[in-house]
Amino acid sequence: MHQIVANQRLFFESNSTKDLTFRISQLDLLQKVLKENETLLYDSIYKDFKKSEFETAGKLKEYRMLHQAMDAM
């Protein structure tokens, strides 16, 4: 675990995370992973927090709307 934190710290300090292109690519990847695992996400959130698919879908919709607004920029 300490090695993972050390590696992440070095990566952050390299300023790679501050590049806009990198940050947008990470958001694109997050959107892809969320979409590919949407059913698993709904199931897990229900099991852990007893939140319905309806409640969870609302939060995912907010994220999608934000991502679409960024794409329009």
Biopython code that builds the backbone (N, CA, C, O; Angstrom):
import numpy as np
from Bio.PDB.StructureBuilder import StructureBuilder

atoms = [
    (1, "MET", "N", (0.826, -1.192, 0.000)),
    (1, "MET", "CA", (0.000, 0.000, 0.000)),
    (1, "MET", "C", (0.868, 1.253, 0.000)),
    (1, "MET", "O", (0.581, 2.221, -0.705)),
    (2, "HIS", "N", (1.928, 1.223, 0.797)),
    (2, "HIS", "CA", (2.808, 2.393, 0.851)),
    (2, "HIS", "C", (3.430, 2.676, -0.517)),
    (2, "HIS", "O", (3.617, 3.833, -0.894)),
    (3, "GLN", "N", (3.747, 1.618, -1.249)),
    (3, "GLN", "CA", (4.349, 1.794, -2.571)),
    (3, "GLN", "C", (3.347, 2.407, -3.546)),
    (3, "GLN", "O", (3.717, 3.238, -4.377)),
    (4, "ILE", "N", (2.096, 2.004, -3.450)),
    (4, "ILE", "CA", (1.052, 2.569, -4.322)),
    (4, "ILE", "C", (0.917, 4.065, -4.060)),
    (4, "ILE", "O", (0.857, 4.863, -4.995)),
    (5, "VAL", "N", (0.869, 4.438, -2.785)),
    (5, "VAL", "CA", (0.751, 5.863, -2.430)),
    (5, "VAL", "C", (1.977, 6.628, -2.914)),
    (5, "VAL", "O", (1.850, 7.729, -3.451)),
    (6, "ALA", "N", (3.146, 6.062, -2.730)),
    (6, "ALA", "CA", (4.376, 6.722, -3.185)),
    (6, "ALA", "C", (4.370, 6.906, -4.696)),
    (6, "ALA", "O", (4.747, 7.968, -5.192)),
    (7, "ASN", "N", (3.944, 5.880, -5.434)),
    (7, "ASN", "CA", (3.880, 5.991, -6.896)),
    (7, "ASN", "C", (2.875, 7.048, -7.326)),
    (7, "ASN", "O", (3.143, 7.827, -8.241)),
    (8, "GLN", "N", (1.722, 7.078, -6.673)),
    (8, "GLN", "CA", (0.701, 8.075, -7.013)),
    (8, "GLN", "C", (1.199, 9.480, -6.701)),
    (8, "GLN", "O", (0.950, 10.415, -7.463)),
    (9, "ARG", "N", (1.901, 9.628, -5.585)),
    (9, "ARG", "CA", (2.448, 10.936, -5.217)),
    (9, "ARG", "C", (3.455, 11.414, -6.274)),
    (9, "ARG", "O", (3.429, 12.573, -6.687)),
    (10, "LEU", "N", (4.330, 10.517, -6.698)),
    (10, "LEU", "CA", (5.308, 10.876, -7.732)),
    (10, "LEU", "C", (4.613, 11.272, -9.030)),
    (10, "LEU", "O", (5.004, 12.239, -9.685)),
    (11, "PHE", "N", (3.587, 10.522, -9.392)),
    (11, "PHE", "CA", (2.840, 10.838, -10.609)),
    (11, "PHE", "C", (2.189, 12.210, -10.494)),
    (11, "PHE", "O", (2.242, 13.003, -11.434)),
    (12, "PHE", "N", (1.580, 12.492, -9.354)),
    (12, "PHE", "CA", (0.943, 13.796, -9.154)),
    (12, "PHE", "C", (1.973, 14.917, -9.212)),
    (12, "PHE", "O", (1.732, 15.954, -9.830)),
    (13, "GLU", "N", (3.102, 14.715, -8.580)),
    (13, "GLU", "CA", (4.144, 15.745, -8.543)),
    (13, "GLU", "C", (4.799, 15.958, -9.908)),
    (13, "GLU", "O", (5.484, 16.961, -10.109)),
    (14, "SER", "N", (4.599, 15.037, -10.844)),
    (14, "SER", "CA", (5.156, 15.194, -12.191)),
    (14, "SER", "C", (4.375, 16.218, -13.007)),
    (14, "SER", "O", (4.775, 16.570, -14.117)),
    (15, "ASN", "N", (3.255, 16.697, -12.454)),
    (15, "ASN", "CA", (2.361, 17.666, -13.105)),
    (15, "ASN", "C", (1.599, 17.089, -14.293)),
    (15, "ASN", "O", (0.938, 17.832, -15.018)),
    (16, "SER", "N", (1.680, 15.794, -14.502)),
    (16, "SER", "CA", (0.920, 15.163, -15.581)),
    (16, "SER", "C", (-0.571, 15.312, -15.364)),
    (16, "SER", "O", (-1.337, 15.387, -16.325)),
    (17, "THR", "N", (-0.986, 15.356, -14.110)),
    (17, "THR", "CA", (-2.415, 15.438, -13.801)),
    (17, "THR", "C", (-2.983, 16.828, -14.034)),
    (17, "THR", "O", (-4.201, 17.009, -14.008)),
    (18, "LYS", "N", (-2.126, 17.804, -14.259)),
    (18, "LYS", "CA", (-2.604, 19.176, -14.429)),
    (18, "LYS", "C", (-2.883, 19.518, -15.888)),
    (18, "LYS", "O", (-3.516, 20.533, -16.176)),
    (19, "ASP", "N", (-2.422, 18.691, -16.796)),
    (19, "ASP", "CA", (-2.631, 18.928, -18.215)),
    (19, "ASP", "C", (-4.104, 18.730, -18.560)),
    (19, "ASP", "O", (-4.685, 17.700, -18.216)),
    (20, "LEU", "N", (-4.705, 19.688, -19.225)),
    (20, "LEU", "CA", (-6.131, 19.638, -19.542)),
    (20, "LEU", "C", (-6.479, 18.410, -20.381)),
    (20, "LEU", "O", (-7.502, 17.769, -20.143)),
    (21, "THR", "N", (-5.652, 18.085, -21.344)),
    (21, "THR", "CA", (-5.907, 16.918, -22.189)),
    (21, "THR", "C", (-5.960, 15.643, -21.354)),
    (21, "THR", "O", (-6.835, 14.799, -21.553)),
    (22, "PHE", "N", (-5.028, 15.507, -20.425)),
    (22, "PHE", "CA", (-5.007, 14.337, -19.547)),
    (22, "PHE", "C", (-6.277, 14.283, -18.708)),
    (22, "PHE", "O", (-6.891, 13.223, -18.584)),
    (23, "ARG", "N", (-6.670, 15.397, -18.138)),
    (23, "ARG", "CA", (-7.835, 15.425, -17.261)),
    (23, "ARG", "C", (-9.111, 15.089, -18.033)),
    (23, "ARG", "O", (-9.972, 14.371, -17.526)),
    (24, "ILE", "N", (-9.233, 15.599, -19.241)),
    (24, "ILE", "CA", (-10.407, 15.291, -20.066)),
    (24, "ILE", "C", (-10.408, 13.813, -20.443)),
    (24, "ILE", "O", (-11.458, 13.171, -20.439)),
    (25, "SER", "N", (-9.246, 13.278, -20.766)),
    (25, "SER", "CA", (-9.186, 11.849, -21.118)),
    (25, "SER", "C", (-9.592, 10.978, -19.930)),
    (25, "SER", "O", (-10.216, 9.933, -20.115)),
    (26, "GLN", "N", (-9.245, 11.398, -18.720)),
    (26, "GLN", "CA", (-9.641, 10.647, -17.531)),
    (26, "GLN", "C", (-11.152, 10.714, -17.314)),
    (26, "GLN", "O", (-11.759, 9.725, -16.903)),
    (27, "LEU", "N", (-11.760, 11.862, -17.584)),
    (27, "LEU", "CA", (-13.213, 11.981, -17.479)),
    (27, "LEU", "C", (-13.908, 11.120, -18.531)),
    (27, "LEU", "O", (-14.936, 10.503, -18.256)),
    (28, "ASP", "N", (-13.339, 11.081, -19.742)),
    (28, "ASP", "CA", (-13.889, 10.218, -20.795)),
    (28, "ASP", "C", (-13.827, 8.754, -20.368)),
    (28, "ASP", "O", (-14.778, 7.999, -20.567)),
    (29, "LEU", "N", (-12.705, 8.364, -19.785)),
    (29, "LEU", "CA", (-12.548, 6.991, -19.313)),
    (29, "LEU", "C", (-13.544, 6.684, -18.192)),
    (29, "LEU", "O", (-14.129, 5.601, -18.161)),
    (30, "LEU", "N", (-13.736, 7.627, -17.280)),
    (30, "LEU", "CA", (-14.706, 7.440, -16.208)),
    (30, "LEU", "C", (-16.108, 7.243, -16.769)),
    (30, "LEU", "O", (-16.845, 6.370, -16.311)),
    (31, "GLN", "N", (-16.478, 8.048, -17.755)),
    (31, "GLN", "CA", (-17.800, 7.909, -18.359)),
    (31, "GLN", "C", (-17.960, 6.526, -18.997)),
    (31, "GLN", "O", (-19.009, 5.896, -18.864)),
    (32, "LYS", "N", (-16.942, 6.069, -19.673)),
    (32, "LYS", "CA", (-16.985, 4.750, -20.318)),
    (32, "LYS", "C", (-17.159, 3.646, -19.280)),
    (32, "LYS", "O", (-17.989, 2.753, -19.454)),
    (33, "VAL", "N", (-16.379, 3.704, -18.198)),
    (33, "VAL", "CA", (-16.449, 2.686, -17.153)),
    (33, "VAL", "C", (-17.814, 2.713, -16.474)),
    (33, "VAL", "O", (-18.382, 1.657, -16.193)),
    (34, "LEU", "N", (-18.347, 3.897, -16.207)),
    (34, "LEU", "CA", (-19.673, 3.991, -15.589)),
    (34, "LEU", "C", (-20.741, 3.372, -16.485)),
    (34, "LEU", "O", (-21.618, 2.643, -16.021)),
    (35, "LYS", "N", (-20.648, 3.678, -17.772)),
    (35, "LYS", "CA", (-21.647, 3.155, -18.704)),
    (35, "LYS", "C", (-21.549, 1.633, -18.823)),
    (35, "LYS", "O", (-22.568, 0.943, -18.838)),
    (36, "GLU", "N", (-20.334, 1.117, -18.906)),
    (36, "GLU", "CA", (-20.135, -0.325, -19.048)),
    (36, "GLU", "C", (-20.569, -1.103, -17.808)),
    (36, "GLU", "O", (-20.908, -2.282, -17.904)),
    (37, "ASN", "N", (-20.560, -0.459, -16.657)),
    (37, "ASN", "CA", (-20.848, -1.143, -15.397)),
    (37, "ASN", "C", (-22.078, -0.591, -14.695)),
    (37, "ASN", "O", (-22.212, -0.723, -13.478)),
    (38, "GLU", "N", (-22.964, 0.018, -15.442)),
    (38, "GLU", "CA", (-24.116, 0.689, -14.855)),
    (38, "GLU", "C", (-24.977, -0.266, -14.018)),
    (38, "GLU", "O", (-25.371, 0.082, -12.905)),
    (39, "THR", "N", (-25.264, -1.434, -14.524)),
    (39, "THR", "CA", (-26.091, -2.393, -13.791)),
    (39, "THR", "C", (-25.398, -2.830, -12.509)),
    (39, "THR", "O", (-26.030, -2.899, -11.455)),
    (40, "LEU", "N", (-24.120, -3.123, -12.589)),
    (40, "LEU", "CA", (-23.358, -3.494, -11.390)),
    (40, "LEU", "C", (-23.361, -2.362, -10.367)),
    (40, "LEU", "O", (-23.458, -2.599, -9.163)),
    (41, "LEU", "N", (-23.254, -1.147, -10.855)),
    (41, "LEU", "CA", (-23.266, 0.014, -9.976)),
    (41, "LEU", "C", (-24.601, 0.137, -9.251)),
    (41, "LEU", "O", (-24.642, 0.353, -8.040)),
    (42, "TYR", "N", (-25.695, -0.002, -10.005)),
    (42, "TYR", "CA", (-27.020, 0.059, -9.383)),
    (42, "TYR", "C", (-27.161, -1.015, -8.297)),
    (42, "TYR", "O", (-27.616, -0.733, -7.189)),
    (43, "ASP", "N", (-26.771, -2.227, -8.628)),
    (43, "ASP", "CA", (-26.889, -3.335, -7.679)),
    (43, "ASP", "C", (-26.045, -3.098, -6.425)),
    (43, "ASP", "O", (-26.506, -3.328, -5.307)),
    (44, "SER", "N", (-24.827, -2.644, -6.618)),
    (44, "SER", "CA", (-23.927, -2.427, -5.483)),
    (44, "SER", "C", (-24.419, -1.302, -4.585)),
    (44, "SER", "O", (-24.378, -1.420, -3.360)),
    (45, "ILE", "N", (-24.879, -0.223, -5.182)),
    (45, "ILE", "CA", (-25.378, 0.903, -4.377)),
    (45, "ILE", "C", (-26.624, 0.487, -3.609)),
    (45, "ILE", "O", (-26.818, 0.898, -2.465)),
    (46, "TYR", "N", (-27.467, -0.324, -4.231)),
    (46, "TYR", "CA", (-28.649, -0.801, -3.505)),
    (46, "TYR", "C", (-28.235, -1.677, -2.322)),
    (46, "TYR", "O", (-28.748, -1.519, -1.214)),
    (47, "LYS", "N", (-27.305, -2.599, -2.564)),
    (47, "LYS", "CA", (-26.871, -3.499, -1.496)),
    (47, "LYS", "C", (-26.205, -2.730, -0.346)),
    (47, "LYS", "O", (-26.430, -3.038, 0.825)),
    (48, "ASP", "N", (-25.389, -1.735, -0.686)),
    (48, "ASP", "CA", (-24.646, -1.009, 0.347)),
    (48, "ASP", "C", (-25.472, 0.068, 1.047)),
    (48, "ASP", "O", (-25.370, 0.237, 2.263)),
    (49, "PHE", "N", (-26.291, 0.798, 0.282)),
    (49, "PHE", "CA", (-26.954, 1.986, 0.831)),
    (49, "PHE", "C", (-28.474, 1.952, 0.761)),
    (49, "PHE", "O", (-29.149, 2.867, 1.234)),
    (50, "LYS", "N", (-29.008, 0.883, 0.164)),
    (50, "LYS", "CA", (-30.462, 0.764, -0.025)),
    (50, "LYS", "C", (-31.040, 1.930, -0.831)),
    (50, "LYS", "O", (-32.167, 2.368, -0.602)),
    (51, "LYS", "N", (-30.239, 2.418, -1.780)),
    (51, "LYS", "CA", (-30.707, 3.459, -2.694)),
    (51, "LYS", "C", (-31.246, 2.779, -3.946)),
    (51, "LYS", "O", (-30.619, 1.872, -4.493)),
    (52, "SER", "N", (-32.405, 3.223, -4.386)),
    (52, "SER", "CA", (-33.034, 2.604, -5.550)),
    (52, "SER", "C", (-32.290, 2.957, -6.832)),
    (52, "SER", "O", (-31.481, 3.885, -6.875)),
    (53, "GLU", "N", (-32.590, 2.190, -7.871)),
    (53, "GLU", "CA", (-32.019, 2.484, -9.184)),
    (53, "GLU", "C", (-32.443, 3.880, -9.629)),
    (53, "GLU", "O", (-31.660, 4.590, -10.260)),
    (54, "PHE", "N", (-33.655, 4.274, -9.311)),
    (54, "PHE", "CA", (-34.166, 5.601, -9.675)),
    (54, "PHE", "C", (-33.296, 6.702, -9.062)),
    (54, "PHE", "O", (-32.929, 7.655, -9.749)),
    (55, "GLU", "N", (-32.965, 6.574, -7.772)),
    (55, "GLU", "CA", (-32.133, 7.575, -7.105)),
    (55, "GLU", "C", (-30.729, 7.614, -7.705)),
    (55, "GLU", "O", (-30.175, 8.686, -7.948)),
    (56, "THR", "N", (-30.171, 6.446, -7.938)),
    (56, "THR", "CA", (-28.826, 6.356, -8.486)),
    (56, "THR", "C", (-28.788, 6.869, -9.923)),
    (56, "THR", "O", (-27.847, 7.561, -10.313)),
    (57, "ALA", "N", (-29.796, 6.534, -10.702)),
    (57, "ALA", "CA", (-29.840, 6.978, -12.101)),
    (57, "ALA", "C", (-29.857, 8.491, -12.175)),
    (57, "ALA", "O", (-29.274, 9.070, -13.093)),
    (58, "GLY", "N", (-30.516, 9.145, -11.223)),
    (58, "GLY", "CA", (-30.540, 10.606, -11.202)),
    (58, "GLY", "C", (-29.152, 11.192, -11.059)),
    (58, "GLY", "O", (-28.817, 12.175, -11.721)),
    (59, "LYS", "N", (-28.342, 10.597, -10.198)),
    (59, "LYS", "CA", (-26.960, 11.069, -10.009)),
    (59, "LYS", "C", (-26.126, 10.815, -11.256)),
    (59, "LYS", "O", (-25.330, 11.664, -11.657)),
    (60, "LEU", "N", (-26.307, 9.651, -11.871)),
    (60, "LEU", "CA", (-25.565, 9.368, -13.104)),
    (60, "LEU", "C", (-25.981, 10.317, -14.223)),
    (60, "LEU", "O", (-25.156, 10.720, -15.043)),
    (61, "LYS", "N", (-27.254, 10.667, -14.254)),
    (61, "LYS", "CA", (-27.732, 11.602, -15.271)),
    (61, "LYS", "C", (-27.076, 12.969, -15.083)),
    (61, "LYS", "O", (-26.717, 13.624, -16.062)),
    (62, "GLU", "N", (-26.918, 13.400, -13.838)),
    (62, "GLU", "CA", (-26.243, 14.676, -13.567)),
    (62, "GLU", "C", (-24.822, 14.638, -14.108)),
    (62, "GLU", "O", (-24.362, 15.599, -14.724)),
    (63, "TYR", "N", (-24.126, 13.528, -13.877)),
    (63, "TYR", "CA", (-22.764, 13.396, -14.375)),
    (63, "TYR", "C", (-22.740, 13.441, -15.905)),
    (63, "TYR", "O", (-21.897, 14.116, -16.495)),
    (64, "ARG", "N", (-23.665, 12.721, -16.542)),
    (64, "ARG", "CA", (-23.709, 12.709, -18.010)),
    (64, "ARG", "C", (-23.964, 14.110, -18.572)),
    (64, "ARG", "O", (-23.363, 14.505, -19.572)),
    (65, "MET", "N", (-24.858, 14.854, -17.921)),
    (65, "MET", "CA", (-25.162, 16.213, -18.381)),
    (65, "MET", "C", (-23.927, 17.111, -18.262)),
    (65, "MET", "O", (-23.660, 17.926, -19.145)),
    (66, "LEU", "N", (-23.189, 16.958, -17.182)),
    (66, "LEU", "CA", (-21.960, 17.715, -17.005)),
    (66, "LEU", "C", (-20.961, 17.360, -18.087)),
    (66, "LEU", "O", (-20.313, 18.238, -18.656)),
    (67, "HIS", "N", (-20.837, 16.076, -18.371)),
    (67, "HIS", "CA", (-19.881, 15.622, -19.397)),
    (67, "HIS", "C", (-20.299, 16.149, -20.770)),
    (67, "HIS", "O", (-19.443, 16.554, -21.557)),
    (68, "GLN", "N", (-21.586, 16.150, -21.066)),
    (68, "GLN", "CA", (-22.062, 16.672, -22.355)),
    (68, "GLN", "C", (-21.774, 18.168, -22.459)),
    (68, "GLN", "O", (-21.410, 18.663, -23.526)),
    (69, "ALA", "N", (-21.938, 18.875, -21.363)),
    (69, "ALA", "CA", (-21.651, 20.320, -21.375)),
    (69, "ALA", "C", (-20.160, 20.555, -21.629)),
    (69, "ALA", "O", (-19.788, 21.497, -22.329)),
    (70, "MET", "N", (-19.327, 19.713, -21.070)),
    (70, "MET", "CA", (-17.885, 19.848, -21.317)),
    (70, "MET", "C", (-17.562, 19.543, -22.777)),
    (70, "MET", "O", (-16.715, 20.204, -23.378)),
    (71, "ASP", "N", (-18.227, 18.552, -23.343)),
    (71, "ASP", "CA", (-17.997, 18.227, -24.756)),
    (71, "ASP", "C", (-18.367, 19.384, -25.662)),
    (71, "ASP", "O", (-17.764, 19.574, -26.718)),
    (72, "ALA", "N", (-19.357, 20.153, -25.249)),
    (72, "ALA", "CA", (-19.827, 21.273, -26.073)),
    (72, "ALA", "C", (-18.870, 22.466, -26.032)),
    (72, "ALA", "O", (-18.975, 23.372, -26.859)),
    (73, "MET", "N", (-17.952, 22.470, -25.090)),
    (73, "MET", "CA", (-17.017, 23.599, -24.967)),
    (73, "MET", "C", (-15.989, 23.606, -26.063)),
    (73, "MET", "O", (-15.133, 24.489, -26.101)),
]
sb = StructureBuilder()
sb.init_structure("model")
sb.init_model(0)
sb.init_chain("A")
sb.init_seg("    ")
for serial, (resi, resn, name, xyz) in enumerate(atoms, 1):
    if name == "N":
        sb.init_residue(resn, " ", resi, " ")
    sb.init_atom(name, np.array(xyz, "f"), 0.0, 1.0, " ", f" {name:<3s}", serial, name[0])
structure = sb.get_structure()
